[in-house]
Amino acid sequence: MSATVNNEHALDGGPGPMGITYGKMMMWFFIVSDALTFSGFIASYGFSRFKFIETWPIADEVFTHFPFLHGVNAPMYYVALMTFILIFSSVTMVIAVDAGHKLQKTKVAIYMLLTVVGGFMFLGSQAWEWKNFIKGEYGAVETSGGAILQFVKADKSEKTGYKRVKLEEFAATLSEEREQLTREKGVWFMEEDHALPEYSVNEVMAGFKSHPEILVRTEFITKKKEKTVLSRAESESRLKDAILVVEGASLIRNEYGHKLFANFFFFITGFHGFHVFSGVLLNILVFFNVLLGTYERRKSYEMVEKVGLYWHFVDLVWVFVFTFFYLV
């Protein structure tokens, strides 16, 4: 007597426990393991922020840019738009999976394409946000003790009563030679690990002295969740320790405050962005397979459902990143 072989699930990994195919089960295993990885990163961010809570940058003062609205203070608006785009792409993926269950090839292709477009829009938005974060807007100085000092002036229209001032608004122009230090041009411990800023410390100091209305704001946050603004005399005293002009953000230092903020921003959002990029590539592959009729011939669109699980996971992770990194 010959055994009967059932090839119904041959292309999707075969039947597994609890009526779930092995392919879908392996995707769930991957999602759980990846969720633990992201949980570790977010927990590390939380511990670091709690440890340096008095000097941690305020997100509403960092992410204030919006495309084509130069000079307009729009805190968190663009991040909210990015979040909406990614969540909307998750909705289109749900519709594509549902259409796959009904073997509706054209509908699956349309909504898979919309999901891919949403993924690219999110990645482009994240790249634009990175560009503005790296470039900076106002500039600051760093003291010999590693503290970041920003510049403000009184403004009753602002919620805090003070308005940030850009270095270009008051820095003087001095006839001094400035040269990027490298190992070839000096001793090894004098090599600069940053690009030469637009203004030198001497130019900032000279401009500050000629603008008595400008004050220094430290990175320390008060009980009112506002950064500490020093008096004119205190500002002059603190600026005596200035050794470096900081413009924008990098892994080494940033004008917004504690350097760990930039480290976590680049790592966590970059790691998530890598997941989104991987998901977009998978969705493109599945989209072309849909057009070629691969799943139509198999009589199963389970591959669409599996990449859909991954895409929903990526969206869910961003909700947590958005909540803990930008909102809390």
PAZAPA-4460 file (N, C-alpha, C; in steps of 0.05 Angstrom, whole numbers, plus 32768, in hexadecimal, padded with zeros to 4 digits):
% residues 328
    n_x    n_y    n_z   ca_x   ca_y   ca_z    c_x    c_y    c_z   seq   type   mol
   8011   7FE8   8000   8000   8000   8000   8012   8019   8000     1      M     A
   800D   802B   7FED   801E   8043   7FEC   8011   805A   7FFC     2      S     A
   8022   806A   8009   8019   8080   801A   8011   8098   8008     3      A     A
   7FFC   80A5   8010   7FF3   80BD   8001   8001   80D6   800C     4      T     A
   800D   80E5   7FFA   801C   80FD   8001   800B   8115   7FFB     5      V     A
   8007   8127   800F   7FF7   813F   800C   800A   8157   8006     6      N     A
   8009   8161   7FEE   801A   8177   7FE7   800C   8192   7FE8     7      N     A
   7FF6   8194   7FF7   7FE6   81AD   7FF8   7FF6   81C5   8001     8      E     A
   8008   81C0   8015   8018   81D7   8021   8035   81D5   8019     9      H     A
   803B   81C8   8003   8057   81C4   7FFC   8066   81DE   7FF8    10      A     A
   8059   81F2   7FEE   8066   820B   7FE7   8066   821F   7FFE    11      L     A
   8058   821A   8014   8058   822D   802A   8062   8221   8044    12      D     A
   8072   820B   8042   807F   8201   805A   8071   81E9   8066    13      G     A
   805A   81E1   805C   804C   81CA   8067   803C   81D1   807F    14      G     A
   8028   81C0   8086   8017   81C5   809D   8027   81C2   80B7    15      P     A
   8021   81D3   80CA   802E   81D2   80E4   801B   81CF   80FB    16      G     A
   8024   81D3   8113   8012   81D0   812B   7FFC   81E6   812B    17      P     A
   7FE6   81E0   8137   7FCF   81F2   813A   7FC5   81FD   8120    18      M     A
   7FC8   81EE   810A   7FBE   81F6   80F1   7FCD   820D   80E3    19      G     A
   7FE5   8213   80ED   7FF5   8229   80E2   800C   821D   80D2    20      I     A
   8011   8227   80BA   8026   821D   80AA   8041   8224   80B6    21      T     A
   8055   8215   80B0   8070   8219   80BC   807B   8234   80B3    22      Y     A
   8075   823D   809B   807F   8257   8092   8075   826D   80A3    23      G     A
   805B   826C   80A9   804F   8281   80BA   8059   827F   80D7    24      K     A
   805D   8267   80E0   8068   8263   80FB   8084   826E   80FE    25      M     A
   8095   826A   80EA   80B0   8274   80EB   80B0   8293   80EA    26      M     A
   809D   829E   80DC   809B   82BC   80DC   8094   82C5   80F8    27      M     A
   8082   82B8   8106   807B   82BF   8121   8093   82BD   8134    28      W     A
   80A3   82A7   8130   80BB   82A4   8141   80CE   82BB   813C    29      F     A
   80D2   82C3   8123   80E3   82DA   811D   80D9   82F3   8129    30      F     A
   80BF   82F8   8127   80B3   8311   8132   80B7   8312   8150    31      I     A
   80B3   82FC   815E   80B6   82FB   817B   80D4   8301   8183    32      V     A
   80E6   82F5   8175   8103   82F9   817B   810B   8316   8175    33      S     A
   8100   8321   815F   8107   833D   8158   80FA   8350   816C    34      D     A
   80E2   8349   8175   80D5   835A   8189   80E5   835C   81A3    35      A     A
   80F2   8346   81AB   8103   8346   81C2   811B   8358   81BE    36      L     A
   8126   8358   81A5   813C   8369   819F   8135   8386   81A2    37      T     A
   811E   838E   8196   8115   83AA   8198   810F   83B1   81B5    38      F     A
   8104   839E   81C4   80FD   83A3   81E0   8117   83AA   81EF    39      S     A
   812C   839C   81E9   8146   83A1   81F7   8150   83BD   81F0    40      G     A
   814E   83C5   81D7   8157   83E0   81CF   8146   83F6   81DC    41      F     A
   812C   83F2   81DC   811B   8407   81E8   811F   8408   8206    42      I     A
   8123   83F1   8213   8128   83F1   8230   8143   83FF   8236    43      A     A
   8157   83FB   8225   8171   8408   8229   816D   8427   8226    44      S     A
   815D   842F   8213   8157   844B   8210   814A   8456   8228    45      Y     A
   8136   8447   8233   8128   8450   824B   813A   8453   8263    46      G     A
   814C   8440   8267   815F   8441   827E   8171   8459   827B    47      F     A
   817C   845D   8263   818E   8474   825E   8180   848E   8262    48      S     A
   8168   8490   8258   8159   84A9   825C   8153   84AF   8279    49      R     A
   814C   849A   8288   8146   849E   82A4   8160   84A6   82B3    50      F     A
   8177   849B   82AB   818F   84A2   82B9   8197   84BF   82B4    51      K     A
   8193   84C9   829B   819B   84E4   8294   8182   84F5   828F    52      F     A
   816D   84F1   829E   8154   84FE   8299   8156   851D   829B    53      I     A
   8169   8526   82AC   816B   8544   82AF   8177   8552   8298    54      E     A
   8185   8543   8287   8193   854F   8270   8189   8543   8255    55      T     A
   8174   8533   8256   816B   8526   823D   815C   853B   822C    56      W     A
   8162   853B   8212   8155   854F   8200   8137   854B   8200    57      P     A
   8129   8561   81FC   810B   8561   81FA   8104   855D   81DC    58      I     A
   80F5   8547   81D6   80EF   8540   81BB   80E1   8556   81AC    59      A     A
   80CF   8565   81B9   80C0   857B   81AC   80D2   8591   81A2    60      D     A
   80EA   8593   81AE   80FD   85A8   81A5   8111   859E   8191    61      E     A
   8111   8584   818C   8124   8578   8179   8116   8573   815E    62      V     A
   80FF   8566   815E   80F2   855F   8145   80DC   8573   813F    63      F     A
   80E5   858A   8135   80D2   85A1   8130   80D0   85A7   8112    64      T     A
   80DD   8598   8101   80DD   859F   80E4   80C5   8593   80D6    65      H     A
   80BD   85A0   80C0   80A9   8595   80AE   80B0   859E   8092    66      F     A
   80AE   858C   807E   80B6   8593   8063   80A8   85AC   8058    67      P     A
   80B7   85BE   804C   80AD   85D6   803F   80A2   85EB   8052    68      F     A
   80A6   85E6   806C   809D   85FA   8080   80B5   8603   808F    69      L     A
   80C7   8610   8082   80E0   861A   808E   80DA   8630   80A2    70      H     A
   80E6   862D   80BA   80E2   8641   80CE   80C9   863E   80DF    71      G     A
   80B8   862A   80D8   809F   8626   80E7   80A4   8610   80FC    72      V     A
   809D   8616   8114   80A1   8603   812A   808A   85EF   812A    73      N     A
   808F   85D7   8121   807A   85C3   8120   8083   85AA   812F    74      A     A
   8083   85AA   8149   808E   8594   8159   807F   857A   8155    75      P     A
   808C   8566   814D   8082   854A   814B   806E   8546   8134    76      M     A
   8068   855B   8125   8053   8558   8110   805C   8545   80FA    77      Y     A
   8076   8548   80F2   807F   8536   80DD   8082   8519   80E6    78      Y     A
   808A   8516   80FF   808C   84FA   810A   8071   84EE   810B    79      V     A
   805C   84FE   8112   8041   84F4   8113   8038   84EC   80F6    80      A     A
   8040   84FC   80E2   8039   84F5   80C7   8047   84DB   80BE    81      L     A
   8060   84D8   80C5   806E   84BF   80BF   8060   84A7   80CB    82      M     A
   8057   84AA   80E4   8049   8494   80F2   802F   848D   80E3    83      T     A
   8020   84A2   80DB   8007   849E   80CC   800C   848F   80B2    84      F     A
   8021   8496   80A4   8028   8489   808A   802D   846B   808F    85      I     A
   803D   8465   80A3   8043   8449   80A8   802B   8439   80B1    86      L     A
   801A   8445   80C2   8002   8437   80CB   7FEF   8433   80B3    87      I     A
   7FED   8447   80A2   7FDC   8444   808A   7FE5   842E   8078    88      F     A
   8000   842B   8076   800B   8415   8066   8004   83FA   8072    89      S     A
   8000   83F9   808C   7FF8   83E0   8099   7FDB   83D9   8092    90      S     A
   7FCB   83EE   808F   7FAF   83EA   8087   7FAE   83DF   806A    91      V     A
   7FBD   83EA   8058   7FBE   83DF   803D   7FC7   83C3   803C    92      T     A
   7FDA   83BC   804E   7FE3   83A0   804F   7FCD   838E   8059    93      M     A
   7FBD   8396   806C   7FA6   8386   8075   7F93   8381   805E    94      V     A
   7F8D   8395   804E   7F7B   8392   8038   7F87   837E   8023    95      I     A
   7FA2   8380   801F   7FAF   836E   800C   7FAD   8351   8015    96      A     A
   7FB1   834D   802F   7FAF   8331   803A   7F93   8327   8038    97      V     A
   7F7F   8338   803E   7F63   832F   803B   7F5C   8328   801F    98      D     A
   7F66   8338   800C   7F61   8332   7FEF   7F6F   8318   7FE7    99      A     A
   7F86   8312   7FF3   7F94   82F9   7FED   7F84   82E1   7FF6   100      G     A
   7F76   82E4   800D   7F65   82CD   8017   7F4E   82C8   8003   101      H     A
   7F46   82DD   7FF4   7F30   82DA   7FE1   7F3B   82D5   7FC5   102      K     A
   7F55   82D2   7FC2   7F62   82CD   7FA9   7F5D   82E3   7F94   103      L     A
   7F5C   82FC   7F9E   7F58   8313   7F8C   7F73   831F   7F84   104      Q     A
   7F7E   8315   7F6F   7F99   831C   7F67   7F9D   833B   7F63   105      K     A
   7F8B   8347   7F54   7F8E   8364   7F4D   7F8D   8375   7F67   106      T     A
   7F7B   836F   7F78   7F78   837E   7F91   7F91   837A   7FA3   107      K     A
   7F9C   8362   7FA4   7FB4   835D   7FB3   7FCB   836E   7FA8   108      V     A
   7FCE   836F   7F8E   7FE3   837E   7F81   7FE1   839C   7F87   109      A     A
   7FC9   83A6   7F85   7FC5   83C3   7F8A   7FCD   83CB   7FA6   110      I     A
   7FC4   83BC   7FBA   7FC8   83C3   7FD6   7FE5   83BC   7FDF   111      Y     A
   7FF1   83A8   7FD2   800D   83A3   7FD7   801E   83BB   7FCD   112      M     A
   8017   83C5   7FB6   8025   83DC   7FAB   8022   83F5   7FBD   113      L     A
   800A   83F9   7FC7   8005   8410   7FDA   8016   840C   7FF3   114      L     A
   8019   83F4   7FFC   8029   83EE   8014   8046   83F5   800F   115      T     A
   8050   83ED   7FF7   806C   83F3   7FF0   8070   8412   7FEE   116      V     A
   805D   8420   7FE2   805F   843D   7FE0   8060   844A   7FFC   117      V     A
   804F   8440   800E   804F   844A   8029   8069   8445   8038   118      G     A
   8075   842E   8033   808F   8428   803F   80A5   843A   8035   119      G     A
   80A5   843F   801B   80B9   8452   8010   80B5   846E   801A   120      F     A
   809C   8477   801D   8096   8491   8028   80A0   8494   8044   121      M     A
   809D   847F   8054   80A7   8480   8070   80C5   8481   8070   122      F     A
   80D2   8471   8060   80F0   8471   805F   80FA   848C   8056   123      L     A
   80ED   8498   8042   80F5   84B3   8039   80F2   84C8   804E   124      G     A
   80DC   84C5   805D   80D6   84D8   8073   80EB   84D5   8089   125      S     A
   80F3   84BC   808F   8107   84B7   80A4   8122   84C2   809B   126      Q     A
   8129   84BF   8082   8142   84CA   8078   8142   84E8   807A   127      A     A
   812C   84F5   8074   812A   8512   8076   812D   851B   8093   128      W     A
   8121   850C   80A6   8123   8512   80C2   8140   850F   80CC   129      E     A
   814D   84FA   80C3   8169   84F6   80CA   817A   850E   80C0   130      W     A
   8175   8516   80A7   8184   852C   809C   8183   8545   80AD   131      K     A
   816A   854C   80B6   8167   8564   80C6   8173   8560   80E2   132      N     A
   8171   8548   80ED   817D   8543   8107   819B   8545   8106   133      F     A
   81A7   853B   80F1   81C4   853C   80EE   81CE   8558   80E9   134      I     A
   81BF   8566   80D8   81C7   8582   80D1   81C4   8595   80E8   135      K     A
   81AE   8592   80F7   81A9   85A4   810D   819C   85BE   8103   136      G     A
   8196   85D0   8115   8189   85E9   810D   8194   8601   811B   137      E     A
   8199   85FF   8135   81A1   8616   8145   81BF   8617   814B   138      Y     A
   81CA   8600   8152   81E5   85FF   815A   81E8   8603   8178   139      G     A
   81FE   85FB   8184   8203   85FE   81A0   8221   85FD   81A5   140      A     A
   8229   85FF   81BE   8245   85FC   81C5   8247   85E7   81DB   141      V     A
   825E   85D9   81DB   8264   85C5   81EF   827A   85CF   8202   142      E     A
   8276   85CA   821B   828A   85D3   822F   829F   85BD   8234   143      T     A
   82B3   85C4   8243   82C8   85B1   8249   82BE   859A   8259   144      S     A
   82A7   859E   8267   829B   8588   8276   8288   8577   8267   145      G     A
   8284   857E   824D   8272   856E   823C   8256   8578   823B   146      G     A
   8250   858E   8248   8235   8599   8249   822F   85A8   822F   147      A     A
   8216   85A7   8226   820D   85B5   820E   81FF   85CF   8217   148      I     A
   8207   85E6   820B   81FC   8600   8211   81EE   860A   81F8   149      L     A
   81D4   8611   81FA   81C5   861C   81E4   81C1   863A   81E9   150      Q     A
   81B7   8648   81D5   81B3   8665   81D7   8196   866C   81D3   151      F     A
   818C   867E   81E4   8170   8686   81E2   816E   86A4   81E7   152      V     A
   8157   86AF   81E2   8150   86CB   81E9   8133   86CC   81F1   153      K     A
   812C   86E0   8201   8111   86E2   820B   80FD   86E7   81F5   154      A     A
   80E7   86D8   81F6   80D2   86DB   81E2   80B7   86D3   81EF   155      D     A
   80A6   86E6   81F4   808C   86E1   8202   807A   86CF   81F2   156      K     A
   807D   86CE   81D8   806B   86BD   81C8   8071   869F   81CA   157      S     A
   8088   8698   81D5   808F   867C   81D9   8084   8672   81F3   158      E     A
   807E   8658   81F4   8073   864C   820C   8085   864E   8223   159      K     A
   809F   864A   821F   80B3   864B   8235   80BC   8668   823B   160      T     A
   80B4   867B   822A   80BD   8696   822E   80D8   869D   8221   161      G     A
   80E4   8689   8214   80FD   868D   8207   80FD   8680   81EB   162      Y     A
   810C   868B   81D9   810E   8681   81BE   812A   867A   81B7   163      K     A
   812E   8662   81AB   8149   8659   81A3   8154   866D   818E   164      R     A
   816E   8671   8190   817D   8683   817E   8192   8673   816F   165      V     A
   8193   8676   8155   81A7   8668   8145   81C1   8676   8147   166      K     A
   81D7   8667   8145   81F2   8672   8146   81F6   8688   8131   167      L     A
   81EA   8683   8119   81EE   8696   8103   81E1   86B1   8109   168      E     A
   81CF   86B3   811C   81C1   86CC   8122   81D2   86DF   8133   169      E     A
   81E7   86D4   8141   81F6   86E6   8152   8215   86E1   8150   170      F     A
   821E   86CB   8146   823A   86C5   8145   8249   86DA   8134   171      A     A
   8260   86E2   813E   8270   86F6   8130   8281   86E8   811B   172      A     A
   828C   86F8   8109   829E   86EE   80F4   82BA   86F9   80F9   173      T     A
   82CC   86E7   8101   82E7   86EF   8108   82FB   86E6   80F3   174      L     A
   8310   86F5   80EF   8324   86EE   80DC   8339   86DB   80E9   175      S     A
   8330   86C2   80ED   8342   86AE   80F9   8343   8696   80E7   176      E     A
   835A   868A   80E7   835E   8672   80D6   8354   8659   80E6   177      E     A
   8344   864A   80D8   8339   8631   80E4   833F   861A   80D2   178      R     A
   8349   8604   80DD   8351   85ED   80CD   8349   85D4   80DC   179      E     A
   833F   85C1   80CD   8337   85A8   80D8   8350   8599   80E2   180      Q     A
   8350   8591   80FB   8367   8582   8106   8366   8565   80FF   181      L     A
   837C   855B   80F5   837F   853E   80EE   8399   8535   80F9   182      T     A
   839E   851B   80F8   83B7   8510   8102   83CF   851A   80F1   183      R     A
   83CA   8520   80D8   83DF   8529   80C7   83E7   8546   80CD   184      E     A
   83D4   8556   80DA   83D9   8572   80DF   83DE   8578   80FD   185      K     A
   83E1   8564   810D   83E5   8568   812A   83EA   854F   8138   186      G     A
   83EC   8550   8152   83F0   8538   8162   83D6   8528   8162   187      V     A
   83D9   850E   8167   83C2   84FC   8164   83AA   8503   8175   188      W     A
   83AF   850D   818E   8399   8511   81A0   838A   852C   819A   189      F     A
   8394   853B   8186   8386   8554   817E   8375   8550   8166   190      M     A
   8372   8537   815C   8362   8533   8144   8345   8537   814A   191      E     A
   8337   8547   8139   831B   854D   813E   8309   8538   8132   192      E     A
   82F5   852F   8141   82E4   851A   8138   82CA   8525   812D   193      D     A
   82C9   853E   8124   82B1   854A   811A   82B8   855D   8103   194      H     A
   82A4   8564   80F3   82A9   8576   80DD   82AC   8592   80E9   195      A     A
   82BC   85A2   80DB   82C2   85BD   80E4   82A8   85CD   80E4   196      L     A
   829F   85D8   80FB   8285   85E7   80FC   8287   8601   80ED   197      P     A
   8270   860D   80E8   8270   8626   80D9   827B   863D   80E8   198      E     A
   8279   863C   8103   8283   8651   8114   8296   8645   8129   199      Y     A
   82A9   8655   8131   82BC   864C   8146   82B2   8655   8161   200      S     A
   82BE   864B   8176   82B6   8653   8191   82BB   8670   8195   201      V     A
   82D1   867B   818B   82D7   8697   818E   82C2   86A9   8180   202      N     A
   82B8   86A0   8169   82A4   86B0   815B   828A   86B0   816A   203      E     A
   8283   8699   8176   826A   8697   8186   826D   86A9   819F   204      V     A
   8284   86A7   81AC   8288   86B7   81C4   8287   86D5   81BE   205      M     A
   8294   86DE   81A8   8294   86FA   81A0   8278   8704   819A   206      A     A
   8269   86F3   818C   824D   86FB   8185   823B   86FC   819E   207      G     A
   8240   86E9   81B0   8230   86E9   81C9   8235   8703   81D9   208      F     A
   824D   870C   81DA   8254   8724   81EA   8247   873D   81DE   209      K     A
   8243   873D   81C4   8237   8755   81B7   8219   8753   81B6   210      S     A
   820D   873E   81C0   81EF   873B   81C0   81E6   8735   81DD   211      H     A
   81E2   874A   81ED   81DB   8747   8209   81C0   873A   820E   212      P     A
   81AF   8739   81FA   8195   872D   81FD   8195   870F   81FC   213      E     A
   81AB   8703   81F3   81AD   86E6   81F0   81B7   86DA   820A   214      I     A
   81AA   86C3   8212   81B1   86B5   822A   81B9   8698   8223   215      L     A
   81C5   868B   8236   81CC   866E   8232   81B7   865D   8240   216      V     A
   81AF   8648   8232   819D   8634   823D   81AC   8619   823F   217      R     A
   81AC   860E   8257   81BA   85F5   825B   81A8   85DD   8254   218      T     A
   81B3   85C5   8255   81A4   85AD   824F   8194   85A2   8266   219      E     A
   8197   85AE   827E   8189   85A5   8295   816B   85AD   8294   220      F     A
   815A   859A   8299   813D   859E   8298   8132   85A3   82B3   221      I     A
   8121   85B8   82B6   8115   85C0   82CF   80FC   85AE   82D5   222      T     A
   80F0   85B2   82EC   80D7   85A3   82F3   80C0   85AA   82E0   223      K     A
   80C2   85C1   82D3   80AD   85C9   82C0   80B2   85BD   82A4   224      K     A
   80C6   85AB   82A3   80CE   859E   828A   80D7   85B2   8275   225      K     A
   80E6   85C6   827F   80F3   85DA   826E   8110   85DB   8274   226      E     A
   8121   85E1   8260   813D   85E2   8265   8144   85FC   8274   227      K     A
   8159   85FA   8284   8161   8611   8295   816E   8627   8285   228      T     A
   8164   863F   8288   816F   8657   827C   817E   8667   8290   229      V     A
   8198   866D   828A   81A9   867B   829D   81A7   8699   829A   230      L     A
   81AE   86A7   82AF   81AF   86C4   82AD   81C6   86CC   829B   231      S     A
   81C8   86E6   8295   81DD   86F0   8284   81F9   86EB   8290   232      R     A
   81FB   86F0   82AA   8215   86EC   82B8   821C   86CE   82B9   233      A     A
   8208   86BE   82BE   820D   86A1   82BF   8214   8696   82A3   234      E     A
   8207   86A2   828F   820C   8699   8274   8229   869F   826C   235      S     A
   8233   86B7   8272   824E   86BE   826C   8262   86AC   827B   236      E     A
   825B   86A5   8293   826D   8694   82A3   826F   8678   8297   237      S     A
   8258   866D   828F   8258   8651   8283   8266   8650   8268   238      R     A
   8263   8666   8259   826F   8666   823E   828E   8666   823F   239      L     A
   8299   866D   8256   82B6   866D   8258   82C1   8651   8256   240      K     A
   82B1   863D   825B   82B9   8621   8259   82B4   8615   823D   241      D     A
   82AA   8625   822B   82A3   861A   8210   82BD   8613   8201   242      A     A
   82BD   85FC   81F5   82D4   85F2   81E6   82CE   85EA   81C9   243      I     A
   82B4   85E8   81C3   82AD   85DC   81A9   8291   85E6   81A1   244      L     A
   828E   85EC   8188   8274   85F3   817C   8268   85D9   8170   245      V     A
   824F   85D4   8177   8241   85BC   816F   822A   85C4   815C   246      V     A
   822A   85B8   8144   8214   85BD   8131   8208   85A2   8129   247      E     A
   81EF   859E   812F   81E2   8585   8128   81E8   856F   813B   248      G     A
   81E5   8556   8132   81E9   853F   8143   81F9   8529   8136   249      A     A
   8207   851A   8146   8217   8503   813D   8218   84EF   8153   250      S     A
   8226   84D9   814F   8229   84C5   8164   823B   84CE   817B   251      L     A
   8249   84E4   8177   825D   84EE   818A   8251   8504   819C   252      I     A
   8243   8517   818F   8236   852D   819E   8220   8538   818E   253      R     A
   820E   8547   819B   81F8   8554   818C   81EF   856E   819A   254      N     A
   81E5   8580   818B   81DE   859A   8195   81C5   859A   81A6   255      E     A
   81B6   8583   81A7   819D   8582   81B5   81A0   857B   81D3   256      Y     A
   81B7   856F   81DA   81BB   8568   81F5   81CC   854F   81F8   257      G     A
   81C5   853D   8209   81D5   8525   820F   81DA   8514   81F6   258      H     A
   81F3   850C   81F3   81FB   84FE   81DA   81ED   84E3   81D7   259      K     A
   81E5   84D6   81ED   81D7   84BC   81EB   81BD   84BE   81DD   260      L     A
   81B1   84D6   81DE   8198   84DA   81D0   819B   84D5   81B2   261      F     A
   81B1   84E0   81A7   81B6   84DD   818A   81BE   84C0   8184   262      A     A
   81CE   84B3   8196   81D5   8498   8192   81BD   8485   8190   263      N     A
   81AB   8488   81A3   8193   8478   81A2   8181   847F   818A   264      F     A
   8180   8498   8184   816F   84A0   816D   8179   8493   8153   265      F     A
   8193   8495   814E   819D   8489   8135   819B   846A   8136   266      F     A
   81A0   845E   814D   81A0   8441   814E   8184   8435   814C   267      F     A
   8172   843F   815D   8157   8434   815E   8147   843A   8145   268      I     A
   8146   8453   813C   8137   845A   8124   8145   844E   810B   269      T     A
   815F   844C   810C   816E   8440   80F5   8168   8422   80F4   270      G     A
   8168   8415   810B   8163   83F8   810B   8146   83F2   8102   271      F     A
   8134   8403   810A   8118   8400   8101   8116   8406   80E4   272      H     A
   8124   841B   80DA   8124   8422   80BE   812E   840B   80AD   273      G     A
   8142   83FD   80B7   814D   83E5   80A9   8137   83D0   80A6   274      F     A
   8127   83CC   80BB   8111   83B9   80BA   80FC   83C2   80A6   275      H     A
   80F6   83DC   80A5   80E3   83E6   8091   80ED   83E2   8075   276      V     A
   8107   83E8   8071   8113   83E4   8056   8112   83C6   804E   277      F     A
   8118   83B4   8061   8116   8398   805B   80FA   8390   8054   278      S     A
   80E7   839B   8063   80CB   8395   805E   80C2   839F   8042   279      G     A
   80CB   83B6   803B   80C5   83C1   8020   80CF   83AF   800A   280      V     A
   80E8   83A5   800E   80F4   8392   7FFA   80E3   8379   7FF8   281      L     A
   80DB   836E   800F   80CA   8356   800F   80B0   835B   8001   282      L     A
   80A4   8372   8007   808A   8378   7FFB   808D   837C   7FDD   283      N     A
   80A3   8387   7FD4   80A7   838A   7FB7   80A9   836E   7FAA   284      I     A
   80B8   835C   7FB6   80BB   8341   7FAC   80A0   8333   7FAA   285      L     A
   8090   8335   7FBF   8076   8329   7FBF   8064   8336   7FAB   286      V     A
   8066   8350   7FA8   8055   835F   7F94   805A   8355   7F78   287      F     A
   8074   8351   7F71   807A   8347   7F56   8071   832A   7F52   288      F     A
   8072   831A   7F68   8068   82FF   7F66   804A   82FE   7F62   289      N     A
   803C   8312   7F6E   8020   8314   7F6A   801A   831A   7F4D   290      V     A
   8029   832D   7F41   8024   8334   7F25   802A   831D   7F13   291      L     A
   803E   830D   7F1A   8045   82F6   7F09   8032   82DE   7F0D   292      L     A
   8020   82E1   7F20   800C   82CB   7F24   8017   82B4   7F34   293      G     A
   802D   82B7   7F42   8039   82A1   7F51   8026   8296   7F65   294      T     A
   801A   82A7   7F75   8008   829E   7F8A   7FED   8296   7F7F   295      Y     A
   7FE6   82A1   7F68   7FCD   8298   7F5B   7FCF   827B   7F53   296      E     A
   7FE6   8273   7F49   7FEA   8257   7F41   7FEB   8245   7F59   297      R     A
   7FF6   824F   7F70   7FF7   823F   7F88   7FDC   823D   7F96   298      R     A
   7FC9   824D   7F8E   7FAF   824F   7F9B   7FB2   8256   7FB8   299      K     A
   7FC7   8266   7FBE   7FCC   826E   7FDA   7FDC   8288   7FDA   300      S     A
   7FD2   829C   7FE9   7FE0   82B6   7FEC   7FEC   82B8   8008   301      Y     A
   7FF5   82A1   8013   7FFF   82A1   802E   8019   82B2   8030   302      E     A
   8029   82B3   801B   8041   82C4   801C   803A   82E1   8022   303      M     A
   8024   82EA   8016   801B   8306   801C   8015   8309   8039   304      V     A
   8008   82F5   8045   8002   82F6   8062   801B   82F5   8073   305      E     A
   802F   82E6   806B   8048   82E5   807B   8057   82FF   807A   306      K     A
   805A   830C   8063   8067   8326   8062   8056   833B   8070   307      V     A
   803B   8336   8070   8029   8348   807E   802E   8347   809C   308      G     A
   8033   8330   80A7   8039   832D   80C3   8052   833D   80CA   309      L     A
   8067   833B   80B9   807F   834A   80BE   807A   8368   80BC   310      Y     A
   806A   8371   80A9   8065   838D   80A5   8055   8399   80BD   311      W     A
   8042   8389   80C7   8033   8392   80DF   8045   8394   80F7   312      H     A
   8058   8382   80F9   806B   8383   810F   807C   839C   810E   313      F     A
   8085   83A3   80F6   8096   83BB   80F2   8086   83D4   80FA   314      V     A
   806C   83D4   80F2   805B   83EB   80F9   8057   83ED   8117   315      D     A
   8053   83D6   8124   804F   83D6   8141   8067   83DF   8150   316      L     A
   807F   83D7   8147   8097   83DF   8153   809A   83FE   8152   317      V     A
   8093   8409   813B   8095   8426   8138   8082   8435   814B   318      W     A
   806B   8429   8151   8059   8435   8164   8066   8437   8180   319      V     A
   8075   8423   8188   8083   8423   81A1   809B   8437   81A0   320      F     A
   80AA   8437   818A   80C0   844A   8187   80B5   8466   8188   321      V     A
   80A0   846C   817A   8093   8486   8179   808A   848E   8195   322      F     A
   807F   847C   81A3   8074   8482   81BE   808B   8488   81D2   323      T     A
   809E   8476   81D4   80B3   8479   81E8   80C8   848D   81E1   324      F     A
   80CE   848F   81C7   80E4   84A1   81BE   80DB   84BD   81BA   325      F     A
   80C4   84C1   81AE   80BB   84DC   81A7   80A6   84E8   81BA   326      Y     A
   8095   84D8   81C5   807F   84E3   81D5   8084   84E4   81F3   327      L     A
   808F   84CE   81FE   8093   84CD   821C   80A9   84DF   8225   328      V     A
***
